[in-house]
Amino acid sequence: MVLSQSGAPIAKKQPKTLEKHGDIRIDDYYWLRDRNSNDTLDYLKAEND
């Protein structure tokens, strides 16, 4: 986990392409939606600390 100068965790970017109604967008933080992922839980624990 990478920390900022203030000690806050920095969420990693994992681009995910989403398409809806013909519009395409990139969500770099889509991985944070998975509440059962160890990466998400580790990030949230670090943020809470």
PDB file of N, CA, C and O in Angstrom:
ATOM      1  N   MET A   1       0.856  -1.171   0.000  1.00  0.00           N
ATOM      2  CA  MET A   1       0.000   0.000   0.000  1.00  0.00           C
ATOM      3  C   MET A   1       0.899   1.230   0.000  1.00  0.00           C
ATOM      4  O   MET A   1       1.858   1.317   0.767  1.00  0.00           O
ATOM      5  N   VAL A   2       0.580   2.154  -0.851  1.00  0.00           N
ATOM      6  CA  VAL A   2       1.329   3.403  -0.958  1.00  0.00           C
ATOM      7  C   VAL A   2       0.646   4.460  -0.094  1.00  0.00           C
ATOM      8  O   VAL A   2      -0.578   4.592  -0.112  1.00  0.00           O
ATOM      9  N   LEU A   3       1.441   5.206   0.659  1.00  0.00           N
ATOM     10  CA  LEU A   3       0.905   6.259   1.515  1.00  0.00           C
ATOM     11  C   LEU A   3       1.327   7.624   0.989  1.00  0.00           C
ATOM     12  O   LEU A   3       2.407   7.772   0.417  1.00  0.00           O
ATOM     13  N   SER A   4       0.478   8.611   1.184  1.00  0.00           N
ATOM     14  CA  SER A   4       0.809   9.983   0.814  1.00  0.00           C
ATOM     15  C   SER A   4       1.722  10.579   1.871  1.00  0.00           C
ATOM     16  O   SER A   4       2.005   9.938   2.884  1.00  0.00           O
ATOM     17  N   GLN A   5       2.181  11.791   1.645  1.00  0.00           N
ATOM     18  CA  GLN A   5       3.055  12.453   2.616  1.00  0.00           C
ATOM     19  C   GLN A   5       2.355  12.642   3.962  1.00  0.00           C
ATOM     20  O   GLN A   5       3.011  12.674   5.003  1.00  0.00           O
ATOM     21  N   SER A   6       1.041  12.764   3.945  1.00  0.00           N
ATOM     22  CA  SER A   6       0.286  12.938   5.186  1.00  0.00           C
ATOM     23  C   SER A   6       0.026  11.614   5.895  1.00  0.00           C
ATOM     24  O   SER A   6      -0.497  11.594   7.009  1.00  0.00           O
ATOM     25  N   GLY A   7       0.392  10.502   5.247  1.00  0.00           N
ATOM     26  CA  GLY A   7       0.186   9.185   5.834  1.00  0.00           C
ATOM     27  C   GLY A   7      -1.104   8.510   5.403  1.00  0.00           C
ATOM     28  O   GLY A   7      -1.368   7.369   5.780  1.00  0.00           O
ATOM     29  N   ALA A   8      -1.904   9.207   4.618  1.00  0.00           N
ATOM     30  CA  ALA A   8      -3.162   8.630   4.123  1.00  0.00           C
ATOM     31  C   ALA A   8      -2.856   7.650   2.985  1.00  0.00           C
ATOM     32  O   ALA A   8      -1.953   7.892   2.185  1.00  0.00           O
ATOM     33  N   PRO A   9      -3.610   6.543   2.913  1.00  0.00           N
ATOM     34  CA  PRO A   9      -3.373   5.589   1.825  1.00  0.00           C
ATOM     35  C   PRO A   9      -3.811   6.179   0.490  1.00  0.00           C
ATOM     36  O   PRO A   9      -4.744   6.979   0.422  1.00  0.00           O
ATOM     37  N   ILE A  10      -3.123   5.772  -0.561  1.00  0.00           N
ATOM     38  CA  ILE A  10      -3.473   6.196  -1.915  1.00  0.00           C
ATOM     39  C   ILE A  10      -4.027   4.978  -2.637  1.00  0.00           C
ATOM     40  O   ILE A  10      -3.347   3.960  -2.764  1.00  0.00           O
ATOM     41  N   ALA A  11      -5.256   5.085  -3.107  1.00  0.00           N
ATOM     42  CA  ALA A  11      -5.890   3.972  -3.810  1.00  0.00           C
ATOM     43  C   ALA A  11      -5.210   3.777  -5.158  1.00  0.00           C
ATOM     44  O   ALA A  11      -4.971   4.733  -5.895  1.00  0.00           O
ATOM     45  N   LYS A  12      -4.902   2.510  -5.468  1.00  0.00           N
ATOM     46  CA  LYS A  12      -4.277   2.226  -6.751  1.00  0.00           C
ATOM     47  C   LYS A  12      -5.302   2.370  -7.872  1.00  0.00           C
ATOM     48  O   LYS A  12      -6.504   2.208  -7.658  1.00  0.00           O
ATOM     49  N   LYS A  13      -4.812   2.675  -9.054  1.00  0.00           N
ATOM     50  CA  LYS A  13      -5.690   2.810 -10.214  1.00  0.00           C
ATOM     51  C   LYS A  13      -5.664   1.517 -11.010  1.00  0.00           C
ATOM     52  O   LYS A  13      -4.605   1.029 -11.405  1.00  0.00           O
ATOM     53  N   GLN A  14      -6.849   0.975 -11.237  1.00  0.00           N
ATOM     54  CA  GLN A  14      -7.027  -0.208 -12.071  1.00  0.00           C
ATOM     55  C   GLN A  14      -8.148   0.125 -13.050  1.00  0.00           C
ATOM     56  O   GLN A  14      -9.320  -0.105 -12.750  1.00  0.00           O
ATOM     57  N   PRO A  15      -7.799   0.667 -14.222  1.00  0.00           N
ATOM     58  CA  PRO A  15      -8.824   1.109 -15.165  1.00  0.00           C
ATOM     59  C   PRO A  15      -9.784  -0.010 -15.572  1.00  0.00           C
ATOM     60  O   PRO A  15      -9.361  -1.123 -15.887  1.00  0.00           O
ATOM     61  N   LYS A  16     -11.064   0.298 -15.561  1.00  0.00           N
ATOM     62  CA  LYS A  16     -12.101  -0.613 -16.042  1.00  0.00           C
ATOM     63  C   LYS A  16     -12.984   0.173 -16.994  1.00  0.00           C
ATOM     64  O   LYS A  16     -13.458   1.261 -16.667  1.00  0.00           O
ATOM     65  N   THR A  17     -13.198  -0.382 -18.163  1.00  0.00           N
ATOM     66  CA  THR A  17     -14.035   0.261 -19.166  1.00  0.00           C
ATOM     67  C   THR A  17     -15.489  -0.130 -18.933  1.00  0.00           C
ATOM     68  O   THR A  17     -15.824  -1.312 -18.866  1.00  0.00           O
ATOM     69  N   LEU A  18     -16.337   0.872 -18.812  1.00  0.00           N
ATOM     70  CA  LEU A  18     -17.772   0.652 -18.606  1.00  0.00           C
ATOM     71  C   LEU A  18     -18.520   1.273 -19.780  1.00  0.00           C
ATOM     72  O   LEU A  18     -18.203   2.379 -20.218  1.00  0.00           O
ATOM     73  N   GLU A  19     -19.510   0.551 -20.280  1.00  0.00           N
ATOM     74  CA  GLU A  19     -20.300   1.067 -21.394  1.00  0.00           C
ATOM     75  C   GLU A  19     -21.776   0.941 -21.052  1.00  0.00           C
ATOM     76  O   GLU A  19     -22.247  -0.117 -20.637  1.00  0.00           O
ATOM     77  N   LYS A  20     -22.492   2.039 -21.235  1.00  0.00           N
ATOM     78  CA  LYS A  20     -23.930   2.035 -20.988  1.00  0.00           C
ATOM     79  C   LYS A  20     -24.580   3.010 -21.954  1.00  0.00           C
ATOM     80  O   LYS A  20     -24.153   4.159 -22.065  1.00  0.00           O
ATOM     81  N   HIS A  21     -25.594   2.561 -22.641  1.00  0.00           N
ATOM     82  CA  HIS A  21     -26.346   3.387 -23.595  1.00  0.00           C
ATOM     83  C   HIS A  21     -25.423   3.998 -24.645  1.00  0.00           C
ATOM     84  O   HIS A  21     -25.630   5.127 -25.090  1.00  0.00           O
ATOM     85  N   GLY A  22     -24.406   3.238 -25.033  1.00  0.00           N
ATOM     86  CA  GLY A  22     -23.491   3.709 -26.071  1.00  0.00           C
ATOM     87  C   GLY A  22     -22.412   4.656 -25.574  1.00  0.00           C
ATOM     88  O   GLY A  22     -21.540   5.046 -26.351  1.00  0.00           O
ATOM     89  N   ASP A  23     -22.444   5.038 -24.307  1.00  0.00           N
ATOM     90  CA  ASP A  23     -21.409   5.899 -23.729  1.00  0.00           C
ATOM     91  C   ASP A  23     -20.362   5.022 -23.056  1.00  0.00           C
ATOM     92  O   ASP A  23     -20.691   4.064 -22.356  1.00  0.00           O
ATOM     93  N   ILE A  24     -19.106   5.361 -23.275  1.00  0.00           N
ATOM     94  CA  ILE A  24     -18.004   4.615 -22.680  1.00  0.00           C
ATOM     95  C   ILE A  24     -17.274   5.522 -21.702  1.00  0.00           C
ATOM     96  O   ILE A  24     -16.994   6.682 -22.004  1.00  0.00           O
ATOM     97  N   ARG A  25     -16.969   4.981 -20.527  1.00  0.00           N
ATOM     98  CA  ARG A  25     -16.174   5.730 -19.559  1.00  0.00           C
ATOM     99  C   ARG A  25     -15.214   4.773 -18.874  1.00  0.00           C
ATOM    100  O   ARG A  25     -15.434   3.563 -18.842  1.00  0.00           O
ATOM    101  N   ILE A  26     -14.162   5.328 -18.336  1.00  0.00           N
ATOM    102  CA  ILE A  26     -13.156   4.565 -17.620  1.00  0.00           C
ATOM    103  C   ILE A  26     -13.279   4.892 -16.139  1.00  0.00           C
ATOM    104  O   ILE A  26     -13.273   6.061 -15.754  1.00  0.00           O
ATOM    105  N   ASP A  27     -13.391   3.856 -15.307  1.00  0.00           N
ATOM    106  CA  ASP A  27     -13.453   4.031 -13.855  1.00  0.00           C
ATOM    107  C   ASP A  27     -12.202   3.393 -13.265  1.00  0.00           C
ATOM    108  O   ASP A  27     -12.068   2.170 -13.250  1.00  0.00           O
ATOM    109  N   ASP A  28     -11.290   4.227 -12.781  1.00  0.00           N
ATOM    110  CA  ASP A  28     -10.026   3.745 -12.229  1.00  0.00           C
ATOM    111  C   ASP A  28     -10.193   3.094 -10.863  1.00  0.00           C
ATOM    112  O   ASP A  28      -9.312   2.358 -10.418  1.00  0.00           O
ATOM    113  N   TYR A  29     -11.301   3.351 -10.201  1.00  0.00           N
ATOM    114  CA  TYR A  29     -11.494   2.864  -8.835  1.00  0.00           C
ATOM    115  C   TYR A  29     -12.679   1.904  -8.710  1.00  0.00           C
ATOM    116  O   TYR A  29     -13.226   1.733  -7.621  1.00  0.00           O
ATOM    117  N   TYR A  30     -13.066   1.293  -9.796  1.00  0.00           N
ATOM    118  CA  TYR A  30     -14.184   0.346  -9.807  1.00  0.00           C
ATOM    119  C   TYR A  30     -13.924  -0.826  -8.850  1.00  0.00           C
ATOM    120  O   TYR A  30     -14.858  -1.381  -8.270  1.00  0.00           O
ATOM    121  N   TRP A  31     -12.660  -1.190  -8.694  1.00  0.00           N
ATOM    122  CA  TRP A  31     -12.298  -2.319  -7.838  1.00  0.00           C
ATOM    123  C   TRP A  31     -12.730  -2.112  -6.387  1.00  0.00           C
ATOM    124  O   TRP A  31     -12.883  -3.083  -5.646  1.00  0.00           O
ATOM    125  N   LEU A  32     -12.927  -0.861  -5.974  1.00  0.00           N
ATOM    126  CA  LEU A  32     -13.345  -0.582  -4.601  1.00  0.00           C
ATOM    127  C   LEU A  32     -14.802  -1.000  -4.337  1.00  0.00           C
ATOM    128  O   LEU A  32     -15.230  -1.047  -3.184  1.00  0.00           O
ATOM    129  N   ARG A  33     -15.549  -1.299  -5.381  1.00  0.00           N
ATOM    130  CA  ARG A  33     -16.939  -1.719  -5.220  1.00  0.00           C
ATOM    131  C   ARG A  33     -17.053  -3.137  -4.663  1.00  0.00           C
ATOM    132  O   ARG A  33     -18.072  -3.494  -4.071  1.00  0.00           O
ATOM    133  N   ASP A  34     -16.010  -3.940  -4.852  1.00  0.00           N
ATOM    134  CA  ASP A  34     -16.027  -5.339  -4.406  1.00  0.00           C
ATOM    135  C   ASP A  34     -15.726  -5.404  -2.914  1.00  0.00           C
ATOM    136  O   ASP A  34     -14.564  -5.403  -2.507  1.00  0.00           O
ATOM    137  N   ARG A  35     -16.758  -5.460  -2.117  1.00  0.00           N
ATOM    138  CA  ARG A  35     -16.614  -5.420  -0.656  1.00  0.00           C
ATOM    139  C   ARG A  35     -16.012  -6.696  -0.069  1.00  0.00           C
ATOM    140  O   ARG A  35     -15.634  -6.714   1.103  1.00  0.00           O
ATOM    141  N   ASN A  36     -15.919  -7.745  -0.853  1.00  0.00           N
ATOM    142  CA  ASN A  36     -15.357  -9.000  -0.374  1.00  0.00           C
ATOM    143  C   ASN A  36     -13.899  -9.187  -0.786  1.00  0.00           C
ATOM    144  O   ASN A  36     -13.272 -10.183  -0.428  1.00  0.00           O
ATOM    145  N   SER A  37     -13.370  -8.239  -1.529  1.00  0.00           N
ATOM    146  CA  SER A  37     -11.991  -8.315  -2.002  1.00  0.00           C
ATOM    147  C   SER A  37     -11.016  -7.967  -0.884  1.00  0.00           C
ATOM    148  O   SER A  37     -11.225  -7.010  -0.140  1.00  0.00           O
ATOM    149  N   ASN A  38      -9.949  -8.754  -0.774  1.00  0.00           N
ATOM    150  CA  ASN A  38      -8.919  -8.455   0.220  1.00  0.00           C
ATOM    151  C   ASN A  38      -8.274  -7.101  -0.037  1.00  0.00           C
ATOM    152  O   ASN A  38      -7.949  -6.380   0.906  1.00  0.00           O
ATOM    153  N   ASP A  39      -8.085  -6.747  -1.316  1.00  0.00           N
ATOM    154  CA  ASP A  39      -7.498  -5.442  -1.650  1.00  0.00           C
ATOM    155  C   ASP A  39      -8.376  -4.294  -1.153  1.00  0.00           C
ATOM    156  O   ASP A  39      -7.875  -3.316  -0.598  1.00  0.00           O
ATOM    157  N   THR A  40      -9.685  -4.420  -1.356  1.00  0.00           N
ATOM    158  CA  THR A  40     -10.613  -3.382  -0.904  1.00  0.00           C
ATOM    159  C   THR A  40     -10.620  -3.284   0.615  1.00  0.00           C
ATOM    160  O   THR A  40     -10.566  -2.187   1.172  1.00  0.00           O
ATOM    161  N   LEU A  41     -10.685  -4.423   1.279  1.00  0.00           N
ATOM    162  CA  LEU A  41     -10.714  -4.427   2.746  1.00  0.00           C
ATOM    163  C   LEU A  41      -9.415  -3.868   3.326  1.00  0.00           C
ATOM    164  O   LEU A  41      -9.445  -3.119   4.302  1.00  0.00           O
ATOM    165  N   ASP A  42      -8.282  -4.225   2.733  1.00  0.00           N
ATOM    166  CA  ASP A  42      -6.998  -3.694   3.197  1.00  0.00           C
ATOM    167  C   ASP A  42      -6.940  -2.187   3.028  1.00  0.00           C
ATOM    168  O   ASP A  42      -6.462  -1.478   3.913  1.00  0.00           O
ATOM    169  N   TYR A  43      -7.427  -1.691   1.888  1.00  0.00           N
ATOM    170  CA  TYR A  43      -7.430  -0.248   1.647  1.00  0.00           C
ATOM    171  C   TYR A  43      -8.329   0.460   2.669  1.00  0.00           C
ATOM    172  O   TYR A  43      -7.936   1.482   3.232  1.00  0.00           O
ATOM    173  N   LEU A  44      -9.519  -0.070   2.908  1.00  0.00           N
ATOM    174  CA  LEU A  44     -10.436   0.561   3.851  1.00  0.00           C
ATOM    175  C   LEU A  44      -9.896   0.554   5.283  1.00  0.00           C
ATOM    176  O   LEU A  44     -10.058   1.525   6.022  1.00  0.00           O
ATOM    177  N   LYS A  45      -9.259  -0.544   5.660  1.00  0.00           N
ATOM    178  CA  LYS A  45      -8.645  -0.597   6.989  1.00  0.00           C
ATOM    179  C   LYS A  45      -7.542   0.448   7.131  1.00  0.00           C
ATOM    180  O   LYS A  45      -7.439   1.113   8.162  1.00  0.00           O
ATOM    181  N   ALA A  46      -6.723   0.591   6.095  1.00  0.00           N
ATOM    182  CA  ALA A  46      -5.653   1.593   6.123  1.00  0.00           C
ATOM    183  C   ALA A  46      -6.237   2.996   6.164  1.00  0.00           C
ATOM    184  O   ALA A  46      -5.707   3.871   6.849  1.00  0.00           O
ATOM    185  N   GLU A  47      -7.322   3.215   5.437  1.00  0.00           N
ATOM    186  CA  GLU A  47      -7.969   4.538   5.440  1.00  0.00           C
ATOM    187  C   GLU A  47      -8.543   4.845   6.820  1.00  0.00           C
ATOM    188  O   GLU A  47      -8.453   5.982   7.284  1.00  0.00           O
ATOM    189  N   ASN A  48      -9.119   3.869   7.467  1.00  0.00           N
ATOM    190  CA  ASN A  48      -9.690   4.081   8.801  1.00  0.00           C
ATOM    191  C   ASN A  48      -8.631   4.312   9.864  1.00  0.00           C
ATOM    192  O   ASN A  48      -8.864   5.032  10.835  1.00  0.00           O
ATOM    193  N   ASP A  49      -7.464   3.697   9.682  1.00  0.00           N
ATOM    194  CA  ASP A  49      -6.371   3.903  10.635  1.00  0.00           C
ATOM    195  C   ASP A  49      -5.862   5.319  10.534  1.00  0.00           C
ATOM    196  O   ASP A  49      -4.939   5.696  11.256  1.00  0.00           O
TER     197      ASP A  49
END
